[in-house]
Amino acid sequence: MINCSKCNKEIEEKTNYCPYCGEQLAKKVRLEKHEVHVVPRIILIVILALIYIPYLFSNIIYVYFADIPVYFTHVFEILSILSVIVCLIFMKKYKNDNLIRTLSIVHIVIVSAYLLYAAFMLALCASAMAAC
């Protein structure tokens, strides 16, 4: 299904004319099928880069800035959850774009693994503190 460029109603891809407004569609349908979403791809890649760059330096941040407040250390988790929401929105809006879908799925899997690891470490620390 595609949207008519004139009336924006959803119509079948095989039709040559819009049944609602009569707009000729044959040429436009072929162009829309091969349309590449360049700007959303760039936006998604920039967002993911902004998420992963702090991860790369997180050990350095924790070692050299050990006196930072505890709540600040959860910024990575919050940003991760927000980036997963962005990925889900992009996947829904650009569901035919394989690159956006692949990047989003890989990111969601990595973030899920990271958050599971963080929860495990938090539980481990809590149990160690309770034992003392």
Backbone as JSON Lines, residues from 0, in Angstrom:
{"i":0,"aa":"M","n":[0.83,-1.18,0.0],"ca":[0.0,0.0,0.0],"c":[0.88,1.25,0.0]}
{"i":1,"aa":"I","n":[0.43,2.24,-0.76],"ca":[1.12,3.53,-0.81],"c":[0.1,4.64,-0.6]}
{"i":2,"aa":"N","n":[0.58,5.84,-0.43],"ca":[-0.31,7.0,-0.29],"c":[-0.31,7.79,-1.59]}
{"i":3,"aa":"C","n":[-1.48,8.24,-1.97],"ca":[-1.62,9.1,-3.15],"c":[-0.95,10.43,-2.86]}
{"i":4,"aa":"S","n":[-0.2,10.94,-3.84],"ca":[0.53,12.2,-3.62],"c":[-0.41,13.41,-3.62]}
{"i":5,"aa":"K","n":[-1.61,13.25,-4.18],"ca":[-2.53,14.38,-4.24],"c":[-3.47,14.43,-3.04]}
{"i":6,"aa":"C","n":[-4.16,13.3,-2.76],"ca":[-5.15,13.3,-1.67],"c":[-4.65,12.6,-0.41]}
{"i":7,"aa":"N","n":[-3.49,11.94,-0.5],"ca":[-2.83,11.28,0.63],"c":[-3.62,10.1,1.2]}
{"i":8,"aa":"K","n":[-4.53,9.53,0.41],"ca":[-5.26,8.35,0.87],"c":[-4.46,7.11,0.5]}
{"i":9,"aa":"E","n":[-4.65,6.05,1.28],"ca":[-3.92,4.82,1.06],"c":[-4.56,4.04,-0.09]}
{"i":10,"aa":"I","n":[-3.71,3.64,-1.07],"ca":[-4.21,2.92,-2.24],"c":[-3.28,1.76,-2.57]}
{"i":11,"aa":"E","n":[-3.74,0.87,-3.42],"ca":[-2.93,-0.27,-3.87],"c":[-1.79,0.21,-4.77]}
{"i":12,"aa":"E","n":[-0.66,-0.5,-4.71],"ca":[0.49,-0.11,-5.54],"c":[0.27,-0.38,-7.02]}
{"i":13,"aa":"K","n":[-0.57,-1.35,-7.34],"ca":[-0.74,-1.79,-8.73],"c":[-1.6,-0.85,-9.56]}
{"i":14,"aa":"T","n":[-2.37,0.0,-8.92],"ca":[-3.27,0.87,-9.68],"c":[-2.51,1.99,-10.37]}
{"i":15,"aa":"N","n":[-3.03,2.41,-11.52],"ca":[-2.42,3.5,-12.27],"c":[-3.02,4.85,-11.9]}
{"i":16,"aa":"Y","n":[-4.26,4.84,-11.37],"ca":[-4.95,6.07,-10.99],"c":[-5.5,5.91,-9.58]}
{"i":17,"aa":"C","n":[-5.52,6.99,-8.86],"ca":[-6.09,7.0,-7.51],"c":[-7.61,6.88,-7.63]}
{"i":18,"aa":"P","n":[-8.23,5.9,-6.96],"ca":[-9.69,5.75,-7.05],"c":[-10.45,6.88,-6.35]}
{"i":19,"aa":"Y","n":[-9.77,7.66,-5.54],"ca":[-10.44,8.73,-4.79],"c":[-10.41,10.06,-5.52]}
{"i":20,"aa":"C","n":[-9.23,10.4,-6.11],"ca":[-9.12,11.72,-6.74],"c":[-8.77,11.66,-8.22]}
{"i":21,"aa":"G","n":[-8.4,10.48,-8.74],"ca":[-8.1,10.33,-10.15],"c":[-6.67,10.66,-10.55]}
{"i":22,"aa":"E","n":[-5.8,10.92,-9.62],"ca":[-4.38,11.24,-9.89],"c":[-3.69,10.05,-10.56]}
{"i":23,"aa":"Q","n":[-2.91,10.33,-11.63],"ca":[-2.16,9.27,-12.31],"c":[-0.96,8.88,-11.43]}
{"i":24,"aa":"L","n":[-0.76,7.57,-11.23],"ca":[0.22,7.11,-10.25],"c":[1.32,6.22,-10.8]}
{"i":25,"aa":"A","n":[1.21,5.72,-11.98],"ca":[2.13,4.69,-12.46],"c":[3.6,5.08,-12.32]}
{"i":26,"aa":"K","n":[3.99,6.27,-12.71],"ca":[5.39,6.68,-12.63],"c":[5.8,6.96,-11.19]}
{"i":27,"aa":"K","n":[4.93,7.56,-10.42],"ca":[5.26,7.92,-9.05],"c":[5.41,6.71,-8.15]}
{"i":28,"aa":"V","n":[4.66,5.65,-8.42],"ca":[4.76,4.44,-7.61],"c":[6.14,3.82,-7.75]}
{"i":29,"aa":"R","n":[6.64,3.76,-8.96],"ca":[7.96,3.17,-9.18],"c":[9.05,3.96,-8.47]}
{"i":30,"aa":"L","n":[8.94,5.28,-8.48],"ca":[9.93,6.11,-7.79],"c":[9.84,5.92,-6.28]}
{"i":31,"aa":"E","n":[8.62,5.83,-5.76],"ca":[8.45,5.71,-4.31],"c":[8.97,4.37,-3.79]}
{"i":32,"aa":"K","n":[8.88,3.32,-4.58],"ca":[9.36,2.01,-4.15],"c":[10.86,2.03,-3.89]}
{"i":33,"aa":"H","n":[11.6,2.77,-4.69],"ca":[13.06,2.78,-4.59],"c":[13.59,3.99,-3.83]}
{"i":34,"aa":"E","n":[12.71,4.71,-3.18],"ca":[13.12,5.89,-2.43],"c":[13.99,5.47,-1.24]}
{"i":35,"aa":"V","n":[15.09,6.15,-1.08],"ca":[16.0,5.88,0.03],"c":[15.85,7.01,1.04]}
{"i":36,"aa":"H","n":[15.71,6.65,2.29],"ca":[15.53,7.63,3.34],"c":[16.91,8.03,3.88]}
{"i":37,"aa":"V","n":[17.58,8.95,3.2],"ca":[18.95,9.33,3.56],"c":[18.99,10.12,4.86]}
{"i":38,"aa":"V","n":[18.15,11.12,5.01],"ca":[18.19,11.97,6.21],"c":[17.86,11.16,7.46]}
{"i":39,"aa":"P","n":[16.8,10.34,7.48],"ca":[16.58,9.53,8.69],"c":[17.72,8.58,9.0]}
{"i":40,"aa":"R","n":[18.36,8.05,7.97],"ca":[19.52,7.17,8.19],"c":[20.64,7.94,8.9]}
{"i":41,"aa":"I","n":[20.92,9.14,8.42],"ca":[21.98,9.95,9.02],"c":[21.62,10.32,10.45]}
{"i":42,"aa":"I","n":[20.36,10.7,10.68],"ca":[19.93,11.05,12.03],"c":[20.09,9.86,12.96]}
{"i":43,"aa":"L","n":[19.68,8.68,12.53],"ca":[19.78,7.48,13.37],"c":[21.24,7.14,13.65]}
{"i":44,"aa":"I","n":[22.09,7.24,12.66],"ca":[23.51,6.94,12.85],"c":[24.15,7.93,13.82]}
{"i":45,"aa":"V","n":[23.79,9.21,13.72],"ca":[24.33,10.22,14.64],"c":[23.86,9.96,16.07]}
{"i":46,"aa":"I","n":[22.58,9.63,16.23],"ca":[22.05,9.34,17.57],"c":[22.78,8.14,18.17]}
{"i":47,"aa":"L","n":[22.95,7.08,17.38],"ca":[23.63,5.89,17.89],"c":[25.09,6.18,18.19]}
{"i":48,"aa":"A","n":[25.73,7.0,17.38],"ca":[27.13,7.37,17.66],"c":[27.22,8.16,18.96]}
{"i":49,"aa":"L","n":[26.28,9.06,19.19],"ca":[26.28,9.82,20.43],"c":[26.05,8.94,21.65]}
{"i":50,"aa":"I","n":[25.41,7.81,21.44],"ca":[25.2,6.87,22.55],"c":[26.45,6.02,22.77]}
{"i":51,"aa":"Y","n":[27.08,5.54,21.68],"ca":[28.2,4.61,21.83],"c":[29.52,5.28,22.18]}
{"i":52,"aa":"I","n":[29.72,6.52,21.8],"ca":[30.98,7.2,22.13],"c":[31.18,7.31,23.64]}
{"i":53,"aa":"P","n":[30.16,7.71,24.42],"ca":[30.37,7.7,25.88],"c":[30.65,6.3,26.43]}
{"i":54,"aa":"Y","n":[30.04,5.27,25.85],"ca":[30.32,3.9,26.3],"c":[31.8,3.58,26.16]}
{"i":55,"aa":"L","n":[32.4,4.03,25.08],"ca":[33.81,3.73,24.85],"c":[34.69,4.38,25.91]}
{"i":56,"aa":"F","n":[34.27,5.53,26.41],"ca":[35.07,6.25,27.39],"c":[34.54,6.11,28.81]}
{"i":57,"aa":"S","n":[33.54,5.26,29.02],"ca":[32.92,5.17,30.34],"c":[33.9,4.69,31.41]}
{"i":58,"aa":"N","n":[34.78,3.76,31.08],"ca":[35.75,3.29,32.07],"c":[36.72,4.41,32.46]}
{"i":59,"aa":"I","n":[37.14,5.2,31.5],"ca":[38.03,6.32,31.79],"c":[37.3,7.33,32.68]}
{"i":60,"aa":"I","n":[36.04,7.6,32.37],"ca":[35.26,8.55,33.16],"c":[35.14,8.05,34.61]}
{"i":61,"aa":"Y","n":[34.84,6.77,34.78],"ca":[34.66,6.23,36.13],"c":[35.97,6.19,36.91]}
{"i":62,"aa":"V","n":[37.08,5.95,36.25],"ca":[38.37,5.87,36.95],"c":[38.85,7.27,37.36]}
{"i":63,"aa":"Y","n":[38.82,8.21,36.44],"ca":[39.37,9.53,36.72],"c":[38.41,10.46,37.46]}
{"i":64,"aa":"F","n":[37.12,10.15,37.36],"ca":[36.13,10.99,38.03],"c":[35.32,10.14,38.99]}
{"i":65,"aa":"A","n":[35.98,9.46,39.88],"ca":[35.33,8.54,40.81],"c":[34.43,9.26,41.81]}
{"i":66,"aa":"D","n":[34.62,10.56,41.97],"ca":[33.82,11.29,42.94],"c":[32.55,11.91,42.35]}
{"i":67,"aa":"I","n":[32.19,11.54,41.12],"ca":[30.96,12.07,40.54],"c":[29.77,11.48,41.27]}
{"i":68,"aa":"P","n":[28.66,12.22,41.35],"ca":[27.49,11.72,42.06],"c":[26.97,10.42,41.45]}
{"i":69,"aa":"V","n":[26.35,9.6,42.29],"ca":[25.87,8.3,41.85],"c":[24.8,8.44,40.77]}
{"i":70,"aa":"Y","n":[23.92,9.42,40.91],"ca":[22.85,9.56,39.92],"c":[23.4,9.88,38.53]}
{"i":71,"aa":"F","n":[24.57,10.52,38.46],"ca":[25.15,10.84,37.15],"c":[25.59,9.58,36.42]}
{"i":72,"aa":"T","n":[25.93,8.53,37.16],"ca":[26.38,7.29,36.52],"c":[25.24,6.6,35.78]}
{"i":73,"aa":"H","n":[24.0,6.97,36.09],"ca":[22.85,6.34,35.42],"c":[22.46,7.05,34.13]}
{"i":74,"aa":"V","n":[23.22,8.05,33.76],"ca":[22.93,8.77,32.52],"c":[23.01,7.83,31.32]}
{"i":75,"aa":"F","n":[23.98,6.92,31.31],"ca":[24.1,5.98,30.19],"c":[22.87,5.1,30.06]}
{"i":76,"aa":"E","n":[22.35,4.64,31.19],"ca":[21.16,3.8,31.15],"c":[19.95,4.57,30.63]}
{"i":77,"aa":"I","n":[19.81,5.8,31.08],"ca":[18.68,6.63,30.63],"c":[18.79,6.92,29.14]}
{"i":78,"aa":"L","n":[19.99,7.29,28.69],"ca":[20.2,7.55,27.26],"c":[19.96,6.29,26.43]}
{"i":79,"aa":"S","n":[20.34,5.15,26.96],"ca":[20.13,3.89,26.25],"c":[18.64,3.61,26.06]}
{"i":80,"aa":"I","n":[17.89,3.81,27.11],"ca":[16.44,3.57,27.01],"c":[15.81,4.54,26.03]}
{"i":81,"aa":"L","n":[16.21,5.81,26.09],"ca":[15.68,6.79,25.14],"c":[16.06,6.45,23.7]}
{"i":82,"aa":"S","n":[17.28,5.97,23.5],"ca":[17.7,5.62,22.14],"c":[16.94,4.41,21.62]}
{"i":83,"aa":"V","n":[16.57,3.48,22.49],"ca":[15.75,2.34,22.07],"c":[14.38,2.83,21.62]}
{"i":84,"aa":"I","n":[13.82,3.8,22.34],"ca":[12.53,4.36,21.94],"c":[12.64,5.03,20.57]}
{"i":85,"aa":"V","n":[13.73,5.77,20.35],"ca":[13.95,6.4,19.04],"c":[14.05,5.34,17.96]}
{"i":86,"aa":"C","n":[14.79,4.27,18.23],"ca":[14.92,3.19,17.24],"c":[13.57,2.57,16.91]}
{"i":87,"aa":"L","n":[12.74,2.35,17.92],"ca":[11.42,1.77,17.68],"c":[10.55,2.7,16.84]}
{"i":88,"aa":"I","n":[10.66,4.0,17.09],"ca":[9.9,4.97,16.29],"c":[10.37,4.95,14.83]}
{"i":89,"aa":"F","n":[11.7,4.94,14.65],"ca":[12.25,4.9,13.3],"c":[11.86,3.61,12.58]}
{"i":90,"aa":"M","n":[11.88,2.49,13.29],"ca":[11.51,1.21,12.68],"c":[10.06,1.23,12.23]}
{"i":91,"aa":"K","n":[9.19,1.84,13.01],"ca":[7.78,1.91,12.64],"c":[7.56,2.85,11.46]}
{"i":92,"aa":"K","n":[8.22,4.0,11.48],"ca":[8.01,4.98,10.42],"c":[8.64,4.57,9.09]}
{"i":93,"aa":"Y","n":[9.84,3.96,9.15],"ca":[10.54,3.56,7.93],"c":[10.68,2.05,7.89]}
{"i":94,"aa":"K","n":[9.54,1.35,7.94],"ca":[9.56,-0.11,8.05],"c":[10.1,-0.81,6.81]}
{"i":95,"aa":"N","n":[10.16,-0.15,5.67],"ca":[10.69,-0.77,4.45],"c":[12.18,-0.53,4.25]}
{"i":96,"aa":"D","n":[12.8,0.23,5.14],"ca":[14.22,0.54,5.01],"c":[15.04,-0.48,5.8]}
{"i":97,"aa":"N","n":[15.72,-1.35,5.07],"ca":[16.47,-2.44,5.72],"c":[17.61,-1.94,6.59]}
{"i":98,"aa":"L","n":[18.3,-0.89,6.19],"ca":[19.42,-0.38,6.99],"c":[18.93,0.16,8.33]}
{"i":99,"aa":"I","n":[17.86,0.94,8.31],"ca":[17.32,1.48,9.56],"c":[16.85,0.34,10.45]}
{"i":100,"aa":"R","n":[16.18,-0.65,9.88],"ca":[15.7,-1.79,10.67],"c":[16.87,-2.56,11.27]}
{"i":101,"aa":"T","n":[17.9,-2.83,10.48],"ca":[19.06,-3.59,10.96],"c":[19.8,-2.84,12.06]}
{"i":102,"aa":"L","n":[20.09,-1.56,11.84],"ca":[20.77,-0.76,12.86],"c":[19.96,-0.72,14.16]}
{"i":103,"aa":"S","n":[18.66,-0.56,14.02],"ca":[17.8,-0.47,15.2],"c":[17.79,-1.78,15.97]}
{"i":104,"aa":"I","n":[17.65,-2.9,15.27],"ca":[17.61,-4.2,15.94],"c":[18.93,-4.49,16.63]}
{"i":105,"aa":"V","n":[20.03,-4.23,15.97],"ca":[21.35,-4.46,16.58],"c":[21.51,-3.59,17.82]}
{"i":106,"aa":"H","n":[21.11,-2.33,17.72],"ca":[21.22,-1.43,18.86],"c":[20.35,-1.9,20.03]}
{"i":107,"aa":"I","n":[19.14,-2.32,19.74],"ca":[18.23,-2.78,20.8],"c":[18.8,-4.01,21.49]}
{"i":108,"aa":"V","n":[19.38,-4.92,20.74],"ca":[19.99,-6.11,21.33],"c":[21.17,-5.73,22.21]}
{"i":109,"aa":"I","n":[22.03,-4.84,21.74],"ca":[23.2,-4.41,22.53],"c":[22.76,-3.7,23.81]}
{"i":110,"aa":"V","n":[21.79,-2.81,23.7],"ca":[21.31,-2.08,24.88],"c":[20.66,-3.04,25.87]}
{"i":111,"aa":"S","n":[19.89,-4.0,25.35],"ca":[19.26,-4.98,26.25],"c":[20.31,-5.77,27.01]}
{"i":112,"aa":"A","n":[21.36,-6.2,26.31],"ca":[22.44,-6.94,26.96],"c":[23.14,-6.06,28.0]}
{"i":113,"aa":"Y","n":[23.39,-4.81,27.67],"ca":[24.04,-3.9,28.6],"c":[23.18,-3.67,29.85]}
{"i":114,"aa":"L","n":[21.88,-3.46,29.65],"ca":[21.0,-3.21,30.8],"c":[20.86,-4.46,31.67]}
{"i":115,"aa":"L","n":[20.85,-5.64,31.06],"ca":[20.84,-6.88,31.85],"c":[22.12,-7.0,32.67]}
{"i":116,"aa":"Y","n":[23.25,-6.68,32.04],"ca":[24.54,-6.71,32.75],"c":[24.54,-5.71,33.91]}
{"i":117,"aa":"A","n":[24.03,-4.5,33.66],"ca":[23.99,-3.47,34.71],"c":[23.09,-3.91,35.86]}
{"i":118,"aa":"A","n":[21.95,-4.52,35.55],"ca":[21.04,-5.0,36.6],"c":[21.7,-6.13,37.4]}
{"i":119,"aa":"F","n":[22.4,-7.03,36.7],"ca":[23.1,-8.12,37.38],"c":[24.17,-7.57,38.32]}
{"i":120,"aa":"M","n":[24.95,-6.62,37.85],"ca":[26.0,-6.03,38.68],"c":[25.41,-5.29,39.88]}
{"i":121,"aa":"L","n":[24.29,-4.61,39.67],"ca":[23.63,-3.92,40.77],"c":[23.14,-4.92,41.82]}
{"i":122,"aa":"A","n":[22.55,-6.02,41.37],"ca":[22.09,-7.06,42.31],"c":[23.27,-7.68,43.03]}
{"i":123,"aa":"L","n":[24.36,-7.9,42.32],"ca":[25.57,-8.48,42.93],"c":[26.14,-7.56,44.0]}
{"i":124,"aa":"C","n":[26.19,-6.27,43.7],"ca":[26.69,-5.3,44.68],"c":[25.76,-5.2,45.88]}
{"i":125,"aa":"A","n":[24.46,-5.25,45.63],"ca":[23.51,-5.17,46.73],"c":[23.62,-6.4,47.65]}
{"i":126,"aa":"S","n":[23.8,-7.57,47.05],"ca":[23.92,-8.77,47.87],"c":[25.25,-8.76,48.65]}
{"i":127,"aa":"A","n":[26.3,-8.22,48.04],"ca":[27.59,-8.14,48.73],"c":[27.51,-7.15,49.89]}
{"i":128,"aa":"M","n":[26.77,-6.06,49.7],"ca":[26.63,-5.07,50.78],"c":[25.75,-5.62,51.9]}
{"i":129,"aa":"A","n":[24.77,-6.43,51.56],"ca":[23.89,-7.01,52.56],"c":[24.62,-8.05,53.4]}
{"i":130,"aa":"A","n":[25.61,-8.7,52.81],"ca":[26.37,-9.72,53.52],"c":[27.29,-9.11,54.58]}
{"i":131,"aa":"C","n":[27.62,-7.83,54.41],"ca":[28.55,-7.18,55.36],"c":[27.87,-6.79,56.62]}
